[in-house]
Amino acid sequence: MRLSIIIPVYNEAGNIGKLIRKINKQVAAPHQLILVYDFDEDNTVPVVKKLQKRQRNIKLVKNNMGDGRGVMNAIKTGFKLVKSGAVVVTMADLADDPKTINVMFKKIQQGYDVVNGSRYCKDGRKVGGPAFKSWLSRLSGLLTPIMLGIPTKDVTNAFKMYRKKVLDSIKIESEGGFEIAMEIVIKAHAKGFKITEVPTTWHDRTSGESRFKLIAWLPRYVHWYVWGIRQRLKL
């Protein structure tokens, strides 16, 4: 089965080389890396172009969805490029643990359709990050199995792996940012796809600028949470 790793980037020159080395060293399955950027002046671009000369599994593509900007459109651009197999989204800021991708891929091979990297299940960890954001994500995760019936305690985490057929079956309607991952898993559950989670360790970034916009995106997370509850109750 083909494994594609989508990495949205935004001025990640200080992190991207380290991340690609970690992925290529730690991810056992043959894989392609799809790095998606917004604008030509992004300082990530020249670094990746140098790496491409030595590593043939790297694709560098410009965001071409919607208005051509933003993490959500970057993720959708990556999804569009993948034709089959399994797809995982990971961040360029070194927050996600590449070793978790091996465990996720095994779950996909065992028959699961969506695998959530979970910071809040047994053996999962979240290191650093704003306290209020952490509290909100942990609370939503604790309520997810109860309110939505989805077997994950970390529905908001963008670090997820999908079978491509799941993405092909879902109309993505998110308009903001990382809530796209929440929308996909909730809609996948509503369609009857098989979902599970695996523990992962998340570290807050130490270099670069975060693209997470809590105040702007929070209403969109709430929207998909309520949508999922309504689907479960058939309202």
MDAnalysis code that builds the backbone (N, CA, C; Angstrom):
import MDAnalysis as mda
import numpy as np

u = mda.Universe.empty(705, n_residues=235, atom_resindex=np.repeat(np.arange(235), 3), trajectory=True)
u.add_TopologyAttr("name", ["N", "CA", "C"] * 235)
u.add_TopologyAttr("resid", np.arange(1, 236))
u.add_TopologyAttr("resname", ["MET", "ARG", "LEU", "SER", "ILE", "ILE", "ILE", "PRO", "VAL", "TYR", "ASN", "GLU", "ALA", "GLY", "ASN", "ILE", "GLY", "LYS", "LEU", "ILE", "ARG", "LYS", "ILE", "ASN", "LYS", "GLN", "VAL", "ALA", "ALA", "PRO", "HIS", "GLN", "LEU", "ILE", "LEU", "VAL", "TYR", "ASP", "PHE", "ASP", "GLU", "ASP", "ASN", "THR", "VAL", "PRO", "VAL", "VAL", "LYS", "LYS", "LEU", "GLN", "LYS", "ARG", "GLN", "ARG", "ASN", "ILE", "LYS", "LEU", "VAL", "LYS", "ASN", "ASN", "MET", "GLY", "ASP", "GLY", "ARG", "GLY", "VAL", "MET", "ASN", "ALA", "ILE", "LYS", "THR", "GLY", "PHE", "LYS", "LEU", "VAL", "LYS", "SER", "GLY", "ALA", "VAL", "VAL", "VAL", "THR", "MET", "ALA", "ASP", "LEU", "ALA", "ASP", "ASP", "PRO", "LYS", "THR", "ILE", "ASN", "VAL", "MET", "PHE", "LYS", "LYS", "ILE", "GLN", "GLN", "GLY", "TYR", "ASP", "VAL", "VAL", "ASN", "GLY", "SER", "ARG", "TYR", "CYS", "LYS", "ASP", "GLY", "ARG", "LYS", "VAL", "GLY", "GLY", "PRO", "ALA", "PHE", "LYS", "SER", "TRP", "LEU", "SER", "ARG", "LEU", "SER", "GLY", "LEU", "LEU", "THR", "PRO", "ILE", "MET", "LEU", "GLY", "ILE", "PRO", "THR", "LYS", "ASP", "VAL", "THR", "ASN", "ALA", "PHE", "LYS", "MET", "TYR", "ARG", "LYS", "LYS", "VAL", "LEU", "ASP", "SER", "ILE", "LYS", "ILE", "GLU", "SER", "GLU", "GLY", "GLY", "PHE", "GLU", "ILE", "ALA", "MET", "GLU", "ILE", "VAL", "ILE", "LYS", "ALA", "HIS", "ALA", "LYS", "GLY", "PHE", "LYS", "ILE", "THR", "GLU", "VAL", "PRO", "THR", "THR", "TRP", "HIS", "ASP", "ARG", "THR", "SER", "GLY", "GLU", "SER", "ARG", "PHE", "LYS", "LEU", "ILE", "ALA", "TRP", "LEU", "PRO", "ARG", "TYR", "VAL", "HIS", "TRP", "TYR", "VAL", "TRP", "GLY", "ILE", "ARG", "GLN", "ARG", "LEU", "LYS", "LEU"])
u.atoms.positions = np.array([
    [0.846, -1.199, 0.000],
    [0.000, 0.000, 0.000],
    [0.882, 1.249, 0.000],
    [0.525, 2.211, -0.799],
    [1.287, 3.454, -0.920],
    [1.009, 4.359, 0.277],
    [2.061, 4.988, 0.816],
    [1.928, 5.912, 1.931],
    [2.379, 7.299, 1.490],
    [1.491, 8.271, 1.649],
    [1.812, 9.658, 1.320],
    [1.749, 10.497, 2.582],
    [2.753, 11.347, 2.769],
    [2.841, 12.207, 3.953],
    [2.734, 13.656, 3.494],
    [1.646, 14.323, 3.882],
    [1.398, 15.707, 3.479],
    [1.884, 16.644, 4.576],
    [2.690, 17.641, 4.172],
    [3.255, 18.591, 5.132],
    [2.985, 20.010, 4.645],
    [2.006, 20.713, 5.217],
    [1.835, 22.134, 4.888],
    [3.013, 22.916, 5.471],
    [3.544, 23.884, 4.722],
    [4.678, 24.657, 5.227],
    [4.417, 26.145, 5.104],
    [5.015, 26.895, 6.034],
    [4.922, 28.352, 6.006],
    [6.151, 28.905, 6.730],
    [7.142, 29.311, 5.968],
    [8.386, 29.840, 6.533],
    [8.981, 28.898, 7.585],
    [9.189, 27.658, 7.181],
    [9.715, 26.637, 8.091],
    [11.155, 26.243, 7.744],
    [11.966, 27.204, 7.276],
    [13.348, 26.897, 6.915],
    [14.136, 26.325, 8.086],
    [13.812, 26.757, 9.307],
    [14.530, 26.295, 10.470],
    [14.164, 24.905, 10.927],
    [13.040, 24.392, 10.428],
    [12.546, 23.086, 10.885],
    [12.519, 22.008, 9.811],
    [12.343, 22.396, 8.559],
    [11.969, 21.411, 7.545],
    [13.056, 20.372, 7.284],
    [14.313, 20.765, 7.288],
    [15.377, 19.794, 7.068],
    [15.411, 18.747, 8.158],
    [15.257, 19.192, 9.404],
    [15.237, 18.270, 10.545],
    [14.056, 17.304, 10.427],
    [12.897, 17.848, 10.052],
    [11.715, 17.001, 9.949],
    [11.880, 15.933, 8.874],
    [12.338, 16.325, 7.694],
    [12.487, 15.362, 6.601],
    [13.493, 14.281, 6.966],
    [14.583, 14.661, 7.629],
    [15.559, 13.653, 8.066],
    [14.940, 12.689, 9.073],
    [14.158, 13.217, 10.001],
    [13.513, 12.363, 10.996],
    [12.532, 11.395, 10.346],
    [11.718, 11.911, 9.409],
    [10.739, 11.057, 8.745],
    [11.429, 9.954, 7.957],
    [12.414, 10.304, 7.156],
    [13.090, 9.300, 6.331],
    [13.850, 8.274, 7.164],
    [14.284, 8.671, 8.345],
    [14.999, 7.756, 9.226],
    [14.048, 6.872, 10.026],
    [12.913, 7.432, 10.441],
    [12.044, 6.750, 11.400],
    [10.828, 6.065, 10.792],
    [10.395, 6.478, 9.619],
    [9.222, 5.860, 8.990],
    [9.688, 4.685, 8.137],
    [9.239, 3.495, 8.510],
    [9.741, 2.274, 7.883],
    [9.175, 2.037, 6.486],
    [7.901, 2.344, 6.284],
    [7.257, 2.045, 5.000],
    [7.762, 2.983, 3.907],
    [7.887, 2.505, 2.674],
    [8.192, 3.403, 1.552],
    [7.145, 4.514, 1.496],
    [7.583, 5.733, 1.270],
    [6.649, 6.859, 1.348],
    [7.089, 7.989, 0.433],
    [6.109, 8.814, 0.096],
    [6.398, 10.063, -0.599],
    [6.045, 11.218, 0.327],
    [6.826, 12.292, 0.244],
    [6.585, 13.497, 1.021],
    [6.030, 14.567, 0.089],
    [4.878, 15.108, 0.448],
    [4.259, 16.170, -0.345],
    [4.255, 17.439, 0.504],
    [5.119, 18.379, 0.157],
    [5.216, 19.632, 0.894],
    [4.491, 20.720, 0.109],
    [3.569, 21.395, 0.777],
    [2.715, 22.374, 0.102],
    [2.954, 23.755, 0.713],
    [3.294, 24.716, -0.145],
    [3.583, 26.073, 0.315],
    [2.611, 27.061, -0.321],
    [2.521, 28.256, 0.294],
    [1.562, 29.265, -0.147],
    [2.124, 30.254, -1.165],
    [3.350, 30.721, -0.935],
    [3.864, 31.812, -1.765],
    [5.342, 31.579, -2.083],
    [5.770, 32.108, -3.214],
    [7.122, 31.843, -3.717],
    [8.220, 32.343, -2.783],
    [7.934, 33.350, -1.982],
    [8.946, 33.910, -1.083],
    [9.100, 33.113, 0.207],
    [8.319, 32.088, 0.395],
    [8.413, 31.242, 1.596],
    [9.851, 30.730, 1.743],
    [10.445, 30.947, 2.910],
    [11.845, 30.549, 3.086],
    [12.051, 29.038, 3.154],
    [10.955, 28.291, 3.201],
    [11.054, 26.826, 3.159],
    [11.450, 26.335, 1.773],
    [11.035, 27.043, 0.743],
    [11.162, 26.574, -0.639],
    [12.602, 26.290, -1.053],
    [13.531, 27.231, -0.891],
    [14.909, 26.927, -1.327],
    [15.541, 25.775, -0.561],
    [15.189, 25.620, 0.701],
    [15.734, 24.512, 1.494],
    [15.258, 23.178, 0.924],
    [13.971, 23.115, 0.616],
    [13.406, 21.865, 0.089],
    [13.955, 21.565, -1.302],
    [14.132, 22.585, -2.122],
    [14.668, 22.357, -3.469],
    [16.069, 21.751, -3.412],
    [16.859, 22.146, -2.451],
    [18.186, 21.548, -2.274],
    [18.058, 20.078, -1.864],
    [17.126, 19.798, -0.968],
    [16.923, 18.420, -0.511],
    [16.416, 17.531, -1.638],
    [15.604, 18.101, -2.535],
    [15.060, 17.324, -3.655],
    [16.160, 16.759, -4.558],
    [17.291, 17.429, -4.627],
    [18.379, 16.965, -5.479],
    [18.957, 15.639, -4.994],
    [18.780, 15.368, -3.691],
    [19.322, 14.134, -3.117],
    [18.239, 13.121, -2.781],
    [17.002, 13.569, -2.661],
    [15.923, 12.685, -2.218],
    [14.761, 12.741, -3.209],
    [14.553, 11.664, -3.893],
    [13.564, 11.626, -4.971],
    [12.134, 11.464, -4.472],
    [11.980, 11.203, -3.165],
    [10.624, 10.994, -2.650],
    [9.959, 12.291, -2.198],
    [10.565, 13.437, -2.489],
    [10.023, 14.725, -2.057],
    [9.343, 15.435, -3.225],
    [8.083, 15.836, -3.005],
    [7.372, 16.683, -3.964],
    [7.125, 18.037, -3.313],
    [7.416, 19.095, -4.026],
    [7.169, 20.449, -3.548],
    [6.145, 21.089, -4.469],
    [4.985, 21.445, -3.928],
    [3.902, 21.972, -4.761],
    [3.336, 23.243, -4.140],
    [2.883, 24.125, -5.011],
    [2.279, 25.361, -4.545],
    [0.794, 25.141, -4.296],
    [0.324, 25.687, -3.207],
    [-1.078, 25.611, -2.825],
    [-1.950, 26.124, -3.973],
    [-2.859, 25.292, -4.467],
    [-3.673, 25.698, -5.612],
    [-5.168, 25.519, -5.379],
    [-5.571, 25.456, -4.110],
    [-6.989, 25.332, -3.788],
    [-7.515, 26.662, -3.262],
    [-8.773, 26.927, -3.487],
    [-9.388, 28.136, -2.964],
    [-8.646, 29.376, -3.425],
    [-8.278, 30.235, -2.473],
    [-7.553, 31.450, -2.827],
    [-6.043, 31.227, -2.846],
    [-5.624, 29.959, -2.696],
    [-4.216, 29.649, -2.770],
    [-3.437, 29.933, -1.509],
    [-4.113, 30.197, -0.414],
    [-3.450, 30.479, 0.849],
    [-4.102, 29.690, 1.978],
    [-3.333, 29.485, 3.054],
    [-3.892, 28.897, 4.262],
    [-3.662, 27.407, 4.393],
    [-3.580, 26.977, 5.658],
    [-3.240, 25.577, 5.934],
    [-4.305, 24.615, 5.416],
    [-5.588, 24.996, 5.513],
    [-6.635, 24.096, 5.047],
    [-6.530, 23.851, 3.546],
    [-6.317, 24.909, 2.773],
    [-6.168, 24.751, 1.331],
    [-4.903, 23.979, 0.981],
    [-3.865, 24.148, 1.782],
    [-2.640, 23.378, 1.560],
    [-2.895, 21.885, 1.755],
    [-3.629, 21.547, 2.792],
    [-3.959, 20.141, 3.039],
    [-4.810, 19.584, 1.905],
    [-5.784, 20.361, 1.452],
    [-6.647, 19.914, 0.351],
    [-5.852, 19.742, -0.943],
    [-4.875, 20.614, -1.176],
    [-4.008, 20.461, -2.344],
    [-3.259, 19.141, -2.274],
    [-2.741, 18.816, -1.093],
    [-2.048, 17.542, -0.916],
    [-2.958, 16.361, -1.133],
    [-4.158, 16.426, -0.581],
    [-5.131, 15.334, -0.778],
    [-5.387, 15.096, -2.263],
    [-5.516, 16.173, -3.008],
    [-5.835, 16.071, -4.434],
    [-4.737, 15.354, -5.210],
    [-3.491, 15.510, -4.766],
    [-2.365, 14.903, -5.474],
    [-2.242, 13.400, -5.226],
    [-2.805, 12.924, -4.125],
    [-2.708, 11.504, -3.781],
    [-3.807, 10.737, -4.500],
    [-3.443, 9.671, -5.178],
    [-4.412, 8.907, -5.963],
    [-4.937, 7.671, -5.239],
    [-4.137, 7.085, -4.344],
    [-4.568, 5.856, -3.668],
    [-3.707, 5.632, -2.437],
    [-4.078, 4.600, -1.676],
    [-3.282, 4.219, -0.522],
    [-3.682, 4.949, 0.744],
    [-2.700, 5.206, 1.596],
    [-2.923, 5.875, 2.878],
    [-2.291, 7.255, 2.862],
    [-2.930, 8.185, 3.566],
    [-2.494, 9.577, 3.600],
    [-2.415, 10.028, 5.054],
    [-1.302, 10.640, 5.441],
    [-1.191, 11.210, 6.783],
    [-0.784, 12.665, 6.658],
    [-1.371, 13.493, 7.506],
    [-1.015, 14.910, 7.555],
    [-0.177, 15.145, 8.803],
    [0.979, 15.750, 8.634],
    [1.814, 16.095, 9.777],
    [2.321, 17.517, 9.610],
    [2.635, 18.152, 10.712],
    [3.039, 19.547, 10.676],
    [4.552, 19.691, 10.530],
    [4.976, 20.804, 9.946],
    [6.396, 21.047, 9.682],
    [7.144, 21.569, 10.898],
    [6.444, 21.805, 12.002],
    [7.057, 22.445, 13.169],
    [7.671, 21.461, 14.153],
    [7.776, 20.181, 13.765],
    [8.372, 19.133, 14.603],
    [7.500, 18.773, 15.810],
    [6.237, 19.193, 15.785],
    [5.340, 18.898, 16.911],
    [4.948, 17.421, 16.962],
    [4.744, 16.822, 15.796],
    [4.280, 15.430, 15.729],
    [5.468, 14.470, 15.717],
    [5.247, 13.281, 16.255],
    [6.294, 12.267, 16.340],
    [6.230, 11.350, 15.120],
    [7.210, 11.396, 14.218],
    [7.164, 10.559, 13.014],
    [7.079, 9.067, 13.297],
    [7.580, 8.612, 14.434],
    [7.505, 7.172, 14.750],
    [6.064, 6.704, 14.854],
    [5.165, 7.616, 15.212],
    [3.739, 7.256, 15.305],
    [3.186, 6.848, 13.948],
    [3.758, 7.370, 12.871],
    [3.274, 7.044, 11.528],
    [3.374, 5.543, 11.259],
    [4.401, 4.897, 11.781],
    [4.529, 3.445, 11.614],
    [3.357, 2.706, 12.250],
    [2.974, 3.126, 13.446],
    [1.863, 2.486, 14.166],
    [0.545, 2.757, 13.447],
    [0.378, 3.986, 12.974],
    [-0.819, 4.337, 12.214],
    [-0.950, 3.464, 10.970],
    [0.158, 3.322, 10.247],
    [0.127, 2.574, 8.991],
    [-0.214, 1.110, 9.226],
    [0.271, 0.543, 10.318],
    [-0.078, -0.841, 10.659],
    [-1.577, -0.975, 10.903],
    [-2.154, 0.026, 11.556],
    [-3.604, -0.007, 11.798],
    [-4.378, 0.064, 10.480],
    [-3.914, 0.883, 9.560],
    [-4.550, 0.946, 8.245],
    [-4.452, -0.415, 7.560],
    [-3.293, -1.045, 7.629],
    [-3.098, -2.363, 7.023],
    [-3.963, -3.424, 7.683],
    [-4.317, -3.202, 8.942],
    [-5.187, -4.144, 9.655],
    [-6.659, -3.953, 9.321],
    [-6.973, -2.908, 8.556],
    [-8.350, -2.731, 8.113],
    [-9.049, -1.469, 8.576],
    [-8.370, -0.655, 9.382],
    [-8.987, 0.605, 9.804],
    [-8.932, 1.625, 8.668],
    [-9.891, 2.547, 8.689],
    [-9.998, 3.557, 7.635],
    [-9.441, 4.911, 8.053],
    [-9.539, 5.229, 9.339],
    [-9.012, 6.474, 9.889],
    [-8.288, 6.140, 11.191],
    [-7.083, 6.656, 11.340],
    [-6.318, 6.439, 12.567],
    [-5.938, 7.797, 13.144],
    [-6.380, 8.050, 14.361],
    [-6.111, 9.316, 15.029],
    [-4.852, 9.211, 15.886],
    [-3.925, 10.133, 15.709],
    [-2.835, 10.265, 16.661],
    [-3.375, 10.966, 17.892],
    [-3.323, 10.301, 19.042],
    [-3.988, 10.820, 20.234],
    [-2.997, 11.210, 21.322],
    [-3.116, 12.458, 21.746],
    [-2.294, 12.964, 22.850],
    [-2.895, 12.615, 24.199],
    [-4.158, 12.187, 24.213],
    [-4.883, 12.066, 25.464],
    [-5.309, 10.643, 25.808],
    [-5.016, 9.674, 24.952],
    [-5.290, 8.294, 25.315],
    [-4.124, 7.766, 26.155],
    [-4.217, 6.534, 26.610],
    [-3.149, 5.943, 27.416],
    [-1.831, 5.992, 26.636],
    [-0.774, 6.439, 27.285],
    [0.585, 6.568, 26.731],
    [0.751, 7.757, 25.792],
    [-0.302, 8.533, 25.548],
    [-0.174, 9.745, 24.762],
    [0.277, 10.901, 25.648],
    [0.926, 11.906, 25.046],
    [1.434, 13.053, 25.814],
    [1.324, 14.333, 24.999],
    [1.098, 15.420, 25.700],
    [1.130, 16.756, 25.103],
    [2.105, 17.588, 25.921],
    [3.163, 18.069, 25.278],
    [4.224, 18.792, 25.975],
    [4.219, 20.244, 25.521],
    [3.891, 21.144, 26.426],
    [3.885, 22.562, 26.096],
    [2.600, 22.998, 25.417],
    [2.597, 24.225, 24.926],
    [1.415, 24.773, 24.268],
    [0.593, 25.622, 25.223],
    [-0.223, 26.546, 24.698],
    [-1.057, 27.407, 25.526],
    [-2.011, 26.601, 26.397],
    [-2.150, 27.009, 27.658],
    [-2.951, 26.250, 28.623],
    [-4.424, 26.190, 28.226],
    [-4.996, 27.315, 27.770],
    [-6.430, 27.327, 27.439],
    [-6.724, 26.441, 26.235],
    [-5.870, 26.522, 25.224],
    [-6.030, 25.661, 24.050],
    [-5.935, 24.189, 24.450],
    [-4.982, 23.858, 25.321],
    [-4.814, 22.475, 25.778],
    [-6.045, 21.997, 26.537],
    [-6.593, 22.866, 27.372],
    [-7.769, 22.504, 28.158],
    [-8.956, 22.230, 27.248],
    [-9.151, 23.078, 26.241],
    [-10.277, 22.897, 25.322],
    [-10.149, 21.597, 24.524],
    [-8.958, 21.320, 24.004],
    [-8.789, 20.113, 23.192],
    [-8.940, 18.859, 24.047],
    [-8.440, 18.913, 25.288],
    [-8.579, 17.757, 26.179],
    [-10.051, 17.523, 26.542],
    [-10.771, 18.595, 26.827],
    [-12.195, 18.477, 27.179],
    [-12.986, 17.891, 26.016],
    [-12.769, 18.417, 24.811],
    [-13.512, 17.897, 23.658],
    [-13.179, 16.434, 23.418],
    [-11.910, 16.075, 23.676],
    [-11.515, 14.683, 23.501],
    [-12.184, 13.750, 24.497],
    [-12.276, 14.184, 25.745],
    [-12.920, 13.356, 26.763],
    [-14.400, 13.149, 26.460],
    [-15.033, 14.165, 25.861],
    [-16.470, 14.088, 25.574],
    [-16.782, 13.376, 24.257],
    [-15.789, 13.266, 23.371],
    [-16.044, 12.721, 22.034],
    [-16.647, 11.321, 22.034],
    [-16.090, 10.341, 22.765],
    [-16.708, 9.001, 22.750],
    [-18.147, 9.008, 23.273],
    [-18.440, 9.935, 24.199],
    [-19.778, 10.006, 24.798],
    [-20.747, 10.746, 23.883],
    [-20.348, 11.932, 23.450],
    [-21.257, 12.793, 22.701],
    [-21.363, 12.404, 21.230],
    [-20.238, 11.951, 20.643],
    [-20.229, 11.652, 19.216],
    [-20.175, 10.149, 18.920],
    [-19.804, 9.362, 19.913],
    [-19.696, 7.918, 19.700],
    [-18.480, 7.519, 18.877],
    [-17.511, 8.416, 18.745],
    [-16.309, 8.149, 17.958],
    [-15.202, 7.660, 18.893],
    [-14.548, 6.553, 18.581],
    [-13.548, 5.977, 19.494],
    [-12.202, 6.691, 19.452],
    [-12.195, 7.947, 19.871],
    [-10.943, 8.693, 20.019],
    [-11.119, 9.744, 21.095],
    [-10.052, 9.997, 21.832],
    [-10.057, 11.045, 22.856],
    [-9.350, 12.305, 22.361],
    [-9.049, 12.360, 21.076],
    [-8.324, 13.520, 20.545],
    [-8.833, 13.857, 19.148],
    [-10.098, 14.175, 19.049],
    [-10.721, 14.418, 17.753],
    [-10.178, 15.676, 17.081],
    [-9.650, 16.625, 17.850],
    [-9.187, 17.884, 17.269],
    [-7.778, 17.815, 16.693],
    [-7.021, 16.777, 17.015],
    [-5.637, 16.702, 16.543],
    [-5.604, 16.521, 15.021],
    [-4.801, 17.338, 14.344],
    [-4.706, 17.248, 12.884],
    [-3.856, 16.068, 12.429],
    [-3.129, 15.451, 13.342],
    [-2.227, 14.340, 13.024],
    [-3.037, 13.052, 12.901],
    [-3.543, 12.808, 11.685],
    [-4.403, 11.661, 11.414],
    [-3.984, 11.004, 10.103],
    [-4.247, 9.706, 10.002],
    [-3.998, 8.981, 8.756],
    [-5.329, 8.469, 8.220],
    [-5.494, 8.579, 6.897],
    [-6.742, 8.196, 6.249],
    [-6.472, 7.261, 5.071],
    [-7.384, 6.331, 4.842],
    [-7.407, 5.677, 3.528],
    [-7.896, 6.715, 2.518],
    [-7.319, 6.694, 1.342],
    [-7.726, 7.684, 0.338],
    [-9.201, 7.566, -0.002],
    [-9.761, 6.358, 0.080],
    [-11.176, 6.187, -0.249],
    [-12.076, 6.963, 0.716],
    [-11.614, 7.179, 1.948],
    [-12.388, 7.983, 2.895],
    [-12.457, 9.423, 2.399],
    [-11.330, 9.961, 2.015],
    [-11.284, 11.345, 1.524],
    [-12.105, 11.506, 0.251],
    [-12.077, 10.492, -0.599],
    [-12.831, 10.556, -1.853],
    [-14.343, 10.527, -1.617],
    [-14.757, 9.991, -0.483],
    [-16.189, 9.825, -0.210],
    [-16.801, 11.011, 0.534],
    [-15.961, 11.952, 0.936],
    [-16.414, 13.050, 1.792],
    [-16.300, 14.390, 1.067],
    [-17.338, 15.189, 1.176],
    [-17.286, 16.565, 0.686],
    [-16.755, 17.441, 1.811],
    [-15.569, 17.979, 1.638],
    [-14.966, 18.810, 2.671],
    [-15.528, 20.228, 2.576],
    [-16.103, 20.692, 3.679],
    [-16.768, 21.993, 3.695],
    [-16.088, 23.007, 4.608],
    [-15.061, 22.599, 5.332],
    [-14.368, 23.520, 6.234],
    [-13.860, 24.729, 5.469],
    [-13.845, 25.880, 6.137],
    [-13.444, 27.122, 5.486],
    [-12.280, 27.806, 6.193],
    [-11.778, 27.203, 7.280],
    [-10.769, 27.896, 8.052],
    [-9.422, 27.231, 8.074],
    [-9.203, 26.314, 9.001],
    [-7.879, 25.754, 9.180],
    [-7.900, 24.302, 9.600],
    [-7.337, 24.026, 10.760],
    [-7.136, 22.652, 11.192],
    [-8.424, 21.915, 11.556],
    [-9.545, 22.636, 11.612],
    [-10.807, 21.939, 11.878],
    [-11.166, 20.967, 10.758],
    [-10.457, 21.049, 9.635],
    [-10.693, 20.114, 8.534],
    [-10.522, 18.675, 8.990],
    [-9.552, 18.417, 9.879],
    [-9.322, 17.056, 10.369],
    [-10.494, 16.576, 11.211],
    [-11.056, 17.471, 11.990],
    [-12.218, 17.141, 12.807],
    [-13.429, 16.845, 11.923],
    [-13.631, 17.685, 10.914],
    [-14.735, 17.447, 9.985],
    [-14.624, 16.075, 9.326],
    [-13.436, 15.727, 8.860],
    [-13.265, 14.456, 8.146],
    [-13.578, 13.270, 9.039],
    [-13.047, 13.255, 10.262],
    [-13.258, 12.086, 11.120],
    [-14.722, 11.972, 11.549],
    [-15.381, 13.099, 11.778],
    [-16.802, 13.068, 12.159],
    [-17.656, 12.574, 10.996],
    [-17.362, 13.053, 9.788],
    [-18.117, 12.598, 8.623],
    [-17.801, 11.140, 8.286],
    [-16.555, 10.729, 8.481],
    [-16.194, 9.329, 8.244],
    [-16.952, 8.408, 9.192],
    [-17.068, 8.837, 10.435],
    [-17.833, 8.047, 11.409],
    [-19.298, 7.960, 11.000],
    [-19.861, 9.076, 10.543],
    [-21.266, 9.087, 10.120],
    [-21.499, 8.158, 8.940],
    [-20.471, 7.952, 8.106],
    [-20.584, 7.070, 6.946],
    [-20.272, 5.610, 7.274],
    [-19.881, 5.348, 8.509],
    [-19.644, 3.968, 8.912],
    [-18.226, 3.463, 8.711],
    [-17.287, 4.360, 8.448],
    [-15.894, 3.931, 8.306],
    [-15.326, 3.518, 9.664],
    [-14.335, 2.650, 9.627],
    [-13.745, 2.091, 10.841],
    [-12.641, 3.013, 11.355],
    [-12.797, 3.465, 12.590],
    [-11.914, 4.478, 13.162],
    [-11.259, 3.953, 14.440],
    [-9.999, 4.314, 14.639],
    [-9.300, 3.981, 15.877],
    [-8.317, 5.087, 16.212],
    [-7.602, 4.939, 17.332],
    [-6.582, 5.901, 17.710],
    [-5.353, 5.180, 18.223],
    [-4.223, 5.860, 18.139],
    [-2.964, 5.349, 18.684],
    [-2.313, 6.489, 19.466],
    [-1.582, 6.174, 20.527],
    [-0.953, 7.245, 21.307],
    [0.173, 7.918, 20.545],
    [0.314, 9.204, 20.770],
    [1.427, 9.959, 20.190],
    [1.861, 11.025, 21.185],
    [3.057, 11.517, 21.011],
    [3.564, 12.616, 21.835],
    [3.673, 13.868, 20.977],
    [3.081, 14.935, 21.449],
    [3.081, 16.214, 20.747],
    [3.938, 17.207, 21.518],
    [4.826, 17.921, 20.807],
    [5.669, 18.943, 21.424],
    [5.358, 20.296, 20.804],
    [5.238, 21.322, 21.629],
    [5.038, 22.665, 21.109],
    [6.271, 23.093, 20.315],
    [6.055, 23.907, 19.293],
    [7.159, 24.322, 18.422],
    [8.197, 25.125, 19.205],
    [9.457, 25.017, 18.763],
    [10.549, 25.800, 19.336],
    [11.119, 26.788, 18.332],
    [10.700, 26.689, 17.070],
    [11.216, 27.578, 16.025],
    [10.093, 27.905, 15.050],
    [10.076, 29.127, 14.549],
    [9.066, 29.522, 13.578],
    [7.806, 30.046, 14.236],
    [6.827, 30.336, 13.395],
    [5.581, 30.966, 13.844],
    [4.415, 30.011, 13.652],
    [3.610, 29.871, 14.698],
    [2.454, 28.987, 14.625],
    [1.391, 29.559, 13.692],
    [0.693, 28.641, 12.983],
    [-0.405, 29.070, 12.101],
    [-1.762, 28.801, 12.747],
    [-1.755, 28.331, 14.001],
    [-3.010, 28.017, 14.670],
    [-3.656, 29.305, 15.185],
    [-4.930, 29.514, 14.834],
    [-5.648, 30.735, 15.199],
    [-6.887, 30.348, 16.013],
    [-6.693, 30.206, 17.336],
    [-7.741, 29.663, 18.198],
    [-9.030, 30.471, 18.143],
    [-8.935, 31.785, 18.317],
    [-10.139, 32.614, 18.387],
    [-10.921, 32.548, 17.076],
    [-10.216, 32.610, 15.956],
    [-10.892, 32.600, 14.655],
    [-11.492, 31.243, 14.336],
    [-10.814, 30.171, 14.755],
    [-11.237, 28.837, 14.349],
    [-12.163, 28.135, 15.349],
    [-12.199, 28.594, 16.597],
    [-13.001, 27.905, 17.612],
    [-14.463, 27.719, 17.208],
    [-15.142, 28.756, 16.663],
    [-16.542, 28.540, 16.261],
    [-16.688, 27.436, 15.212],
    [-15.667, 27.237, 14.376],
    [-15.743, 26.200, 13.346],
    [-15.581, 24.810, 13.946],
    [-14.748, 24.684, 14.971],
    [-14.660, 23.411, 15.697],
    [-16.010, 23.088, 16.349],
    [-16.594, 24.112, 16.972],
    [-17.902, 23.916, 17.628],
    [-18.948, 23.507, 16.599],
    [-18.902, 24.128, 15.425],
    [-19.859, 23.793, 14.368],
    [-19.817, 22.308, 14.031],
    [-18.614, 21.749, 13.827],
    [-18.522, 20.341, 13.447],
    [-18.837, 19.409, 14.601],
    [-18.562, 19.855, 15.810],
    [-18.933, 19.041, 16.969],
    [-20.458, 18.920, 17.054],
    [-21.134, 20.055, 16.911],
    [-22.603, 20.052, 16.950],
    [-23.162, 19.261, 15.771],
    [-22.549, 19.399, 14.595],
    [-22.974, 18.638, 13.417],
    [-22.905, 17.142, 13.705],
    [-21.829, 16.723, 14.347],
    [-21.674, 15.311, 14.665],
    [-22.724, 14.811, 15.643],
    [-23.049, 15.646, 16.637],
    [-24.086, 15.273, 17.604],
    [-25.431, 15.144, 16.911],
    [-25.735, 16.089, 16.028],
    [-27.006, 16.050, 15.305],
    [-27.092, 14.814, 14.410],
    [-25.979, 14.458, 13.782],
    [-25.969, 13.249, 12.949],
    [-26.219, 12.006, 13.784],
    [-25.613, 11.965, 14.946],
    [-25.785, 10.798, 15.820],
    [-27.230, 10.676, 16.302],
    [-27.834, 11.834, 16.578],
    [-29.211, 11.831, 17.066],
    [-30.234, 11.870, 15.931],
    [-29.695, 12.008, 14.681],
    [-30.553, 12.091, 13.487],
    [-31.517, 13.271, 13.565],
    [-30.984, 14.425, 13.993],
    [-31.822, 15.627, 14.082],
    [-31.863, 16.376, 12.754],
])
